[in-house]
Amino acid sequence: EMGTARGAGAAAVRELEVGGLTFDAAFDSGNCARVERLGEHEFGIWTAPDCVGTSCETNNRTWFHFSVSHATAGRVLTFVVHNMNSQNRLFKHGMRPVWRALPSRPQWERVLHPVVAAGTKAEDNFTIRFRHTIESSETHFFALCYPQPYAETCSRLAHLDALFGLPPASAEIMPPSRLGGGDTAGECDALPRTPQKCEGVEEETRKGGGVGVLTAADGLVEEASVRCASHGLPCRRPPGVYYMRELLVRSLGGRRVDLLTLSGSDGMLEEEEERLEGLFPEGRPRPRLFRDKKVVFVSARVHPGEVPASHVFDGVLSFLLREADPRARRLREAFVFKLVPCLNPDGVADGHYRADTRGLNLNRVYLDSSLEAHPSVHGVAEVIKQLHGRGELHLYVDLHAHANKRGCFLFGNALPSAQQVENVLYAKLVALNSRWVDFNGCDFSARNMSRKDRRDGKSKEGSGRVGVFTMTGLTHVYTLECSYNEGRLVNKLQPVQLPACKRDAAAISPPPSPPRGAALKYTPAHWRDVGKALALAALDLHDINPASRLPAVGGLEKQRGIVAAWVRTQARKEAARAAARAAKAAANGEGEDEDEDDEDDEDEDGSPGRRGAAATAIARPPRRGVGRGSARGRARGDGKRAAAQRPPRRPG
């Protein structure tokens, strides 16, 4: 038995019956193009490439998200996912997809059984096989990693709007014809042609432009998005908090690209920010200006399949809104936060892995974006220029996920020596505030600012990180990358210097407990903790953290000295690597090879640094008494070394 999505440009199966089960992916962030019965309880799942069935179809094929209905409780189903980019690096470390059952279990969990990966990049036949025991008769959902659909992001923002008394934002998804001038994509037929709504309508446009009645699975996803909207957010308005939500621009598919402004009400002026041509189409008042506050800019989901980025973003947002935590209050007093929760809403809603509606990697167009072709990136670039022109922009972080490297780490730019120390110092402070950030996995090399993707020849010079640096010359400009799966290590956190006020001390949340035993698998809670650490590091960078993990006297200067030594060491290593590459190119009579994008590499090339002194490996620990540090372990090692040094016996 086999079923495939039908209709012009359809990218997802819709209530497809195969083997007595009903499969569906025609919902927000769904992706499943074909289902085939392989055995009594085994089914093949085929992913759809980004922009499948259009002139903009790409080779990005990794994200999947589908539902299964009408399975009886206790039945063990096996799924074999086909048509994926080779992700051997990800799955060889025990990556497992996630599942949930709606409506009773809206929270996602990783599947319990190990995943079997097969196939190679060269043969383009990579597959994963996993099984799951159905726990109830409810509809079960499966996905590559913890999803956050576009509608869930909208619901979370609607919750905040209600808390702060803002008028409800329009949920209507406007087609290009209603955005002024018809099809702005021109050469691509992937854009919707009729109005859509996030909720409360009987019909809506689906992937590829076809119109169909909402499915049962779609209704469950919408309902869960509303139910989960307030998770981690306050249930009442925190006093002294300034919050504003603006429609920055509409995407090519007509969806909202929102810009949030969040700060403390202290230092607020009567003047509003100036309007920008072509942006903020709702015409509402712009946010207020603030006296003597620097701006921190955070954005997420330029690559739609990189769902950990949304959970990091949630960690930033929820921490900033804490009412009683003295660190959150200090952040609001010192900074204005500009937050873009979803840069590529079309790709998220359509179940894409990396591309927008036109098949473009939006993280390569920051230096040559246009309102007509790349509205979200263009809008961010214009806001960045405006903030920099006022001398307010201080820190920029673009949030991503990584399929090849383990851990959470930052990419920064290569700057002159003294400036580079301050640049790297922020990454060091983030690692000191989170168990999950791998400082030695960070990359601040010049090469990582200009590498070209082998697939399309696009350079990282057009990425958000490098593009914003080129536009502003700012020191603190970063990409945060988080593994979908796990880390290489767990940092040992220093104790917090608790404030004298008992109320403030009680409001400081303890960090998650370190894991025991086998390697840790990340969950949204871990990614949210990384988001919190991004905010705390901004306080430590200016030595204004009221509950810092740095010693009260000389702590910041000590870290600055450690980072300065690290920068010098890395400069020597990078010079040696550059010389080796040049020598190899000269010997071959060619220029240096172009590098693949990190997301496209298959074979692991080793981590860029060793484990730091403040970190603890999380691989399975040695048995008691036989570790390298034990007496038996040392004796065993000494015996091996002695045997290696002993001359060979003469025969006979």
LINMONOR-V874941 format. One record per residue. N is the residue number from 1. RES is the residue in one letter. OMEGA is omega as a letter, one per 40 degrees, with the letter a starting at -180 (none if undefined). Layout:
N:RES:OMEGA / N:RES:OMEGA
This chain:
1:E:a / 2:M:i / 3:G:a / 4:T:i / 5:A:a / 6:R:i / 7:G:a / 8:A:i / 9:G:a / 10:A:a / 11:A:a / 12:A:i / 13:V:a / 14:R:i / 15:E:a / 16:L:i / 17:E:i / 18:V:i / 19:G:i / 20:G:i / 21:L:i / 22:T:i / 23:F:a / 24:D:i / 25:A:a / 26:A:i / 27:F:a / 28:D:i / 29:S:i / 30:G:i / 31:N:i / 32:C:a / 33:A:a / 34:R:i / 35:V:i / 36:E:i / 37:R:a / 38:L:a / 39:G:a / 40:E:a / 41:H:a / 42:E:a / 43:F:i / 44:G:i / 45:I:i / 46:W:i / 47:T:i / 48:A:i / 49:P:i / 50:D:i / 51:C:a / 52:V:i / 53:G:i / 54:T:i / 55:S:a / 56:C:a / 57:E:a / 58:T:i / 59:N:i / 60:N:a / 61:R:i / 62:T:a / 63:W:i / 64:F:a / 65:H:a / 66:F:i / 67:S:i / 68:V:i / 69:S:i / 70:H:i / 71:A:a / 72:T:i / 73:A:a / 74:G:i / 75:R:i / 76:V:i / 77:L:i / 78:T:i / 79:F:i / 80:V:a / 81:V:a / 82:H:i / 83:N:i / 84:M:i / 85:N:a / 86:S:i / 87:Q:i / 88:N:a / 89:R:a / 90:L:a / 91:F:i / 92:K:i / 93:H:i / 94:G:i / 95:M:i / 96:R:i / 97:P:a / 98:V:a / 99:W:i / 100:R:i / 101:A:a / 102:L:e / 103:P:a / 104:S:a / 105:R:a / 106:P:a / 107:Q:a / 108:W:i / 109:E:i / 110:R:i / 111:V:a / 112:L:a / 113:H:i / 114:P:i / 115:V:i / 116:V:i / 117:A:i / 118:A:i / 119:G:a / 120:T:i / 121:K:a / 122:A:a / 123:E:i / 124:D:a / 125:N:a / 126:F:i / 127:T:i / 128:I:i / 129:R:i / 130:F:i / 131:R:a / 132:H:i / 133:T:a / 134:I:a / 135:E:a / 136:S:i / 137:S:a / 138:E:i / 139:T:i / 140:H:i / 141:F:i / 142:F:a / 143:A:i / 144:L:a / 145:C:a / 146:Y:a / 147:P:i / 148:Q:a / 149:P:i / 150:Y:a / 151:A:i / 152:E:i / 153:T:i / 154:C:a / 155:S:i / 156:R:i / 157:L:i / 158:A:i / 159:H:i / 160:L:i / 161:D:a / 162:A:i / 163:L:a / 164:F:i / 165:G:i / 166:L:i / 167:P:a / 168:P:i / 169:A:i / 170:S:i / 171:A:a / 172:E:i / 173:I:a / 174:M:i / 175:P:a / 176:P:a / 177:S:i / 178:R:i / 179:L:i / 180:G:i / 181:G:i / 182:G:a / 183:D:a / 184:T:a / 185:A:i / 186:G:a / 187:E:a / 188:C:a / 189:D:a / 190:A:a / 191:L:i / 192:P:a / 193:R:a / 194:T:a / 195:P:i / 196:Q:i / 197:K:i / 198:C:a / 199:E:i / 200:G:i / 201:V:a / 202:E:a / 203:E:i / 204:E:i / 205:T:i / 206:R:a / 207:K:i / 208:G:i / 209:G:i / 210:G:i / 211:V:i / 212:G:i / 213:V:i / 214:L:i / 215:T:i / 216:A:i / 217:A:i / 218:D:i / 219:G:i / 220:L:i / 221:V:i / 222:E:a / 223:E:i / 224:A:i / 225:S:i / 226:V:a / 227:R:a / 228:C:a / 229:A:a / 230:S:a / 231:H:i / 232:G:a / 233:L:a / 234:P:i / 235:C:i / 236:R:a / 237:R:i / 238:P:a / 239:P:i / 240:G:a / 241:V:i / 242:Y:a / 243:Y:i / 244:M:i / 245:R:i / 246:E:i / 247:L:a / 248:L:a / 249:V:i / 250:R:i / 251:S:i / 252:L:i / 253:G:i / 254:G:a / 255:R:a / 256:R:i / 257:V:a / 258:D:i / 259:L:i / 260:L:i / 261:T:a / 262:L:i / 263:S:i / 264:G:a / 265:S:i / 266:D:i / 267:G:a / 268:M:a / 269:L:i / 270:E:a / 271:E:i / 272:E:i / 273:E:a / 274:E:i / 275:R:i / 276:L:a / 277:E:i / 278:G:a / 279:L:i / 280:F:a / 281:P:a / 282:E:i / 283:G:i / 284:R:i / 285:P:i / 286:R:a / 287:P:i / 288:R:i / 289:L:a / 290:F:a / 291:R:i / 292:D:i / 293:K:i / 294:K:a / 295:V:i / 296:V:a / 297:F:a / 298:V:i / 299:S:a / 300:A:i / 301:R:i / 302:V:i / 303:H:a / 304:P:a / 305:G:a / 306:E:a / 307:V:i / 308:P:i / 309:A:i / 310:S:a / 311:H:i / 312:V:i / 313:F:i / 314:D:i / 315:G:i / 316:V:a / 317:L:a / 318:S:i / 319:F:i / 320:L:a / 321:L:i / 322:R:a / 323:E:a / 324:A:a / 325:D:a / 326:P:i / 327:R:i / 328:A:i / 329:R:a / 330:R:i / 331:L:a / 332:R:i / 333:E:a / 334:A:a / 335:F:i / 336:V:a / 337:F:i / 338:K:a / 339:L:i / 340:V:a / 341:P:a / 342:C:a / 343:L:a / 344:N:a / 345:P:i / 346:D:i / 347:G:i / 348:V:a / 349:A:a / 350:D:i / 351:G:i / 352:H:i / 353:Y:a / 354:R:a / 355:A:i / 356:D:a / 357:T:a / 358:R:i / 359:G:a / 360:L:i / 361:N:a / 362:L:i / 363:N:i / 364:R:a / 365:V:a / 366:Y:a / 367:L:i / 368:D:a / 369:S:i / 370:S:i / 371:L:a / 372:E:a / 373:A:a / 374:H:a / 375:P:a / 376:S:i / 377:V:i / 378:H:i / 379:G:i / 380:V:a / 381:A:i / 382:E:i / 383:V:i / 384:I:i / 385:K:i / 386:Q:i / 387:L:i / 388:H:i / 389:G:i / 390:R:i / 391:G:a / 392:E:a / 393:L:a / 394:H:a / 395:L:i / 396:Y:i / 397:V:i / 398:D:a / 399:L:a / 400:H:i / 401:A:a / 402:H:a / 403:A:a / 404:N:a / 405:K:i / 406:R:i / 407:G:i / 408:C:a / 409:F:a / 410:L:i / 411:F:i / 412:G:a / 413:N:i / 414:A:a / 415:L:i / 416:P:a / 417:S:a / 418:A:i / 419:Q:a / 420:Q:i / 421:V:i / 422:E:i / 423:N:a / 424:V:a / 425:L:i / 426:Y:i / 427:A:i / 428:K:a / 429:L:i / 430:V:i / 431:A:i / 432:L:a / 433:N:i / 434:S:i / 435:R:a / 436:W:a / 437:V:a / 438:D:a / 439:F:a / 440:N:i / 441:G:a / 442:C:a / 443:D:i / 444:F:a / 445:S:i / 446:A:a / 447:R:a / 448:N:i / 449:M:a / 450:S:i / 451:R:i / 452:K:i / 453:D:i / 454:R:a / 455:R:a / 456:D:i / 457:G:a / 458:K:a / 459:S:i / 460:K:i / 461:E:i / 462:G:i / 463:S:i / 464:G:a / 465:R:a / 466:V:i / 467:G:i / 468:V:i / 469:F:i / 470:T:a / 471:M:a / 472:T:a / 473:G:a / 474:L:i / 475:T:a / 476:H:i / 477:V:a / 478:Y:i / 479:T:i / 480:L:i / 481:E:i / 482:C:i / 483:S:i / 484:Y:a / 485:N:a / 486:E:i / 487:G:i / 488:R:a / 489:L:i / 490:V:a / 491:N:i / 492:K:a / 493:L:i / 494:Q:a / 495:P:i / 496:V:i / 497:Q:a / 498:L:i / 499:P:a / 500:A:a / 501:C:a / 502:K:i / 503:R:i / 504:D:a / 505:A:a / 506:A:a / 507:A:a / 508:I:a / 509:S:i / 510:P:i / 511:P:i / 512:P:i / 513:S:i / 514:P:a / 515:P:i / 516:R:i / 517:G:a / 518:A:a / 519:A:a / 520:L:i / 521:K:a / 522:Y:i / 523:T:i / 524:P:i / 525:A:i / 526:H:i / 527:W:i / 528:R:i / 529:D:i / 530:V:i / 531:G:i / 532:K:a / 533:A:i / 534:L:i / 535:A:a / 536:L:a / 537:A:i / 538:A:i / 539:L:a / 540:D:a / 541:L:i / 542:H:i / 543:D:a / 544:I:a / 545:N:a / 546:P:i / 547:A:a / 548:S:i / 549:R:i / 550:L:i / 551:P:a / 552:A:a / 553:V:i / 554:G:a / 555:G:a / 556:L:i / 557:E:i / 558:K:i / 559:Q:i / 560:R:i / 561:G:i / 562:I:a / 563:V:i / 564:A:i / 565:A:i / 566:W:a / 567:V:i / 568:R:i / 569:T:i / 570:Q:i / 571:A:i / 572:R:a / 573:K:a / 574:E:i / 575:A:i / 576:A:i / 577:R:i / 578:A:i / 579:A:i / 580:A:i / 581:R:i / 582:A:i / 583:A:i / 584:K:i / 585:A:i / 586:A:i / 587:A:i / 588:N:a / 589:G:a / 590:E:i / 591:G:i / 592:E:i / 593:D:i / 594:E:a / 595:D:i / 596:E:i / 597:D:i / 598:D:a / 599:E:a / 600:D:i / 601:D:i / 602:E:a / 603:D:a / 604:E:a / 605:D:i / 606:G:i / 607:S:a / 608:P:i / 609:G:i / 610:R:i / 611:R:a / 612:G:a / 613:A:a / 614:A:a / 615:A:i / 616:T:i / 617:A:a / 618:I:i / 619:A:a / 620:R:a / 621:P:i / 622:P:i / 623:R:a / 624:R:i / 625:G:a / 626:V:i / 627:G:a / 628:R:a / 629:G:a / 630:S:i / 631:A:i / 632:R:i / 633:G:i / 634:R:i / 635:A:i / 636:R:i / 637:G:i / 638:D:i / 639:G:i / 640:K:i / 641:R:i / 642:A:i / 643:A:i / 644:A:a / 645:Q:a / 646:R:i / 647:P:a / 648:P:i / 649:R:i / 650:R:a / 651:P:i / 652:G:none
